[in-house]
């Protein structure tokens, strides 16, 4: 007897649904279309094969659940299946993969016409509106206590929020791209490069790094005041102790011999950067007592590029007890 085919992500996704409750085959396929399709799209014909594969592996059992003369099979997860599912969940998965034919056609738009690009942007607009209609209905149902699986509401909220943010991103991009392309000449090969948009793109890309670095920096810093209020610029907190600053100061580059304006108030600038991360503030909202926000941002960018920031964080991470 041949061994069953290997388990795939789709196999484990179906096994995960069986861990929620037993399902008939057509119910499983319908549930995948209703939920998993938006984060793991697969051909419907392939889904019907998965329950049988799970049975062959011993991860599920099949029972006759016929209705009248119509044969039906109900699948239930086994103890071995739950162990296999737990083992699979313990390993981090691969990241998102983007596929968008409309975006490919926009990317190659210089071999077509401006009208072709506009048509693809309009098609993407229609797509996101259609996708978000189901997304919005599901979100409202859970908010009003009508969700299909109320016991899983907290878990379902995580991918649900991801999809909402994704659709919002696409909607914003479509609106921006449409405005840009409409201002282009009919010959798109003569379209001007928007320097301001490029600068904004760099800033947004840097924001991704800044956002995800926040947790690392936050672990090094003291907590907010108990009332959560932001200190005034006249009474800023000492983010670093004198001992900590004595350790960090030698790690900072000197501006001696540097062309242009010399560095000033290194400690206040570094504390302003750390304060910004700790409180999750936009650069513009850092208290003025730390200095101009532009100075903080430029110094942080310089320190990231030359490796200074990593050297600054190392002793703080090794001395978290001392800063709490």
N, C-alpha and C positions, 0 to 999 in steps of 0.2 A: 504493500500500500504506500503510495507517495505521501510525502510529508506536506502539511498545509503550507500555503504561500506565506511569506514573511509578513509580519505585522508592520503597518505603516501608520503615519499620523492619522489618516482617515480611520483606520481600524481602531485606534485608541480613542478617537473622538466618538465613534459609535459605542465603544465599550463604556465611555464616560456617560453617555446617555442611558445605557442600561443600568449604570450604578445609581441613577436617579430613580428609575422605576422600570418594570418590565414593559416591553413594547411588542406590538405586532410589526411585521416588516414594513408595511405601508405607513404605519404610524411613525416609525423611525425615520423613514425617508421624508415624510412630511415635516417632522420636527427639525431635521437637518435643514430643510429648505426654509423653515421659519426662523431659525436662529443661527446655526453654524454657517449657513451659506454666505453670510455677509463677512465672515472672517476666515472661512475655509471653504471656498467654492469648489465643488467637485461634480462630475457628471452624474446625473441621477441613475443611469444604468449601472454604474460601478457601485453605487451604494447598496443595491440589492444583494450584492455578493458578500458584503462584509459580515452580516450576522452568521452566515454559514461558516465563514473563516473563523470566527470567534468560537463557534462550537467545536470546530476541528482542533483548535488549540486548547480546548478545555476551559476557556474563559467564559463561556456562556452555555446554557442548556436550552434546548428547544422543546416546546410542548404543543401538542395539537390544540388549537383553539378555534375549531371550525364553527362557522355560523351557517346552519342549514346544510346545503350541499356545497357551499363554498369553502374550500380548504383554507384554513388560516393557521399560522404558526406564531406562537408568542415566545419571545426570547427573554431570558432572565440571566443576570450575571451570576457567576459562581464565586466561591471564596478565592479560588485560584485567580480568577479574573480580577477581583478587587486587589489582590497582591500585585498582579502584573500592572494594573493601572497605577497603583501607588508608586511602584518602581519607576514607571515611565514619567510620572509627574515630578519626580524628584530630580530629574535631569533638565536643566534649562533648555528651552527650545530655540529654534532659529528665529531671526528677526523678520519683520515684515518684508514682503516682496511686492513691488509695485508693477502692475501691468496696465497700460492704458493706450489703446490703439489711437484714440483721439490725440493724445499727447505726442505720440510718434509722428502722426501726420502734421501736427503743428511744427514739430522739430524739423521736418523735411519740407516745410512750406515754401522755401525758396525755389523749389522745383515745380510748384504749382502756382496758384494765384492767391491774392489777398482774400478774395471771396471764399476760397477753400478754407483758409485759416479761420475766418469769421464763422463759417458753417460748422467747423469742428468745435469751436468755442461755444456756439449755441447748442450743439448736441451735448456737450458736457454739462451745460447749464440745465438742460432738460433731464439728464441722467441724475444729477445730484438732487434735483427737486423730487424726482420719483423715488429715489432711495430714501431720502429724508422723510418722505410721507409715512412710510412704514416705521421708521425710526422714531418719529414724533409720536405716533400712535402708541407704540410700545412704551415709551417714556411716560406718557400721560397715564397709561394703564397702571403702571407700577406706582406712580405718584399717588394715584387715587385708590390704591389697594386692590386693583383688578388684575394684577399681573398673573400670568399663567402658573408661575412657580413662586409664590410669595415667600416660601421658606428659603429660596435662593436669591432673594431680592438684592442683598448686599453684594453677592458675587456677580450677579448679572449686571449690576450697576457699573462695574469696572470696564468690561468690553463695550457696554452701552455708551459710556462716556467717551471712550476712544473713538467709536464710530461717529458720535456727534461732533467731536473736535475735528475729525477727518472731513466730514461733509462740510463743516463750516470753513475749513481751510480751502477746500476745493471751490466753494462758493465765492470766497474772497478773491481767490486767484483768478477765477473766471471773470469776475467783474473788473479786476485790475487789468488782466490781459486784453479784455475786450476794449477798454478805454485806450490802451496803448496802441493796439493794432488799428483801431479806427482812425487814429491820427497819422498812420503811416501812408506813404504814397502807394499808388496801385502797384508799382514795381517794388516788391518787398526787399529786393536786394539793395535798394537805396534807403532802407529804413535806418534812421539815426540810432546810434548807441546812446542809451539814457544813462549818463554818468551818475545822476542823483539816485536813480533806481538801483544802480550797481552798488553804490555806497550804502544804501539802505539794505540791500541783500547781504552785504558783508556784516553789517551791524546785527541783522537778524540771525545770521549763522553764528556769530559770536555769542548771541544771547542763548543759543542752545547749549553751548559749552558752559556759560556762566550759570545757567539754570541748574544744570546737572552737577556742577561743582559745589553748589550751595550747601548740600548736606555734608560734604567733606569738611568745608570750612566751618560750618555751624558746630560741628562736634568739638572744635577747638576753642569756642568762644563762650563767654558767660551768657546766661539767660537774660531775657528782657526783664525790666522791672516788673514787680508783681502786679501792678495795675495795667501793664501792657502799654503804657503811654510812652511816646517817643520823647527822649530828653530834648530840651531846648538847646539851641546853639550856644547859649550862655553858660550852660552847665552840662557839658558833654561828659560821658562816662570815660574812665580810663580803661579802654578795651584791653590793653596789655598792661601787665604789671611792670614795674621798673626792671625786675630781674629778667623777665621775658624779653623786654626791649633790648637789654644789654646783650642777650644771646642773639637776637635777630639783626641788630644794627650792623655788625660786621659782615653780614651776608648780603647787604644791599650794595649795589654798584655806586661808585662815586661819580659825581658829575664834573670832577676836576678834569680839566683839559677838554671838556665836551664843548662843542660849538653851540651857540645859542644860550638861552636862559638856563641858569644853574638850578639844580634841584633845591627846594626849600621845604623845611618842616617835614622831613622824612617820616618821623613818628606819627604825626597827625594824619598824613596822607595814608600810610599803611593802616592805621587804626580806622580811618574812614572807609577804606576798602573792606576791611574785615567786618566793620559795623554794617555795611551795606549787605554783605552776604548773610550775616547772622539774622538780619531782620527781613530779608527777602525784598528789599526796596529797589525800585527803579533808580538808576544813577541820579536822575534829576531830583529825587526825593531824599537824598542823603542830607542830613542837617548841614547848614552852611558853615557851622563852626569847624568842620573838617576840611574846609577849603572848597573852591569851585568844583562842581561835580565833573566838569570837563577834565580838570587836572587829575582827579581820582581815576577816571576812566582811561585817560591816556597813560598814566603811570602803570595801571594794572595791565593794560595791553602790552606795554613795553616789557614789564616783568614776566609776563607769560611767554613772550617771544624769546627772551634771552635765558629762560630757565630760572630766573630769580624767584619766581613765585613758588615753584616746587621746593626750592631750598628754604624759603620762609616757612612753608607749611610743615616741613619735616620735624623741626623741634617742637612745634605746637602740637602736632599729633602725638609726639612722644611724651608730651607733658600735659595731657588733658586734665589731669587731676588738679594741677596748679592753676588752671584758669577758670575753674568752676566756682 
